[in-house]
Amino acid sequence: MATRRRFTQEYRDQAVSLVLDSGRSVAEVAKSIGVHEMTLGKWVRKAKDNGRVSDKDLSETERTELERLRKENAILRMERDFAKKVATWFAKEQP
């Protein structure tokens, strides 16, 4: 007998954010995180019904800033990941 998977509210919120903030489709995000598309769709609908703002509600200035921050975030993630690799490499080199 299969048991239903349970997700924390934090997990649900993050999954909804992936859909609403990244511009990716519900189907694409659902597949990437291993959640059924209908389940994620319900979470997104509920969040929108509860007043969650989507990108479509942003002014042009806010949208421009959001795009700039997303690019900056991507660069910072790459720099962080690189720094982790360098730190790991140096740690292995120590006798």
Sequence and secondary structure as in RCSB ss.txt:
>XXXX:A:sequence
MATRRRFTQEYRDQAVSLVLDSGRSVAEVAKSIGVHEMTLGKWVRKAKDNGRVSDKDLSETERTELERLRKENAI
LRMERDFAKKVATWFAKEQP
>XXXX:A:secstr
        HHHHHHHHHHHHHH   HHHHHHHHT  HHHHHHHHHHHHHTT   GGGS HHHHHHHHHHHHHHHH
HHHHHHHHHHHHHHHHHH  
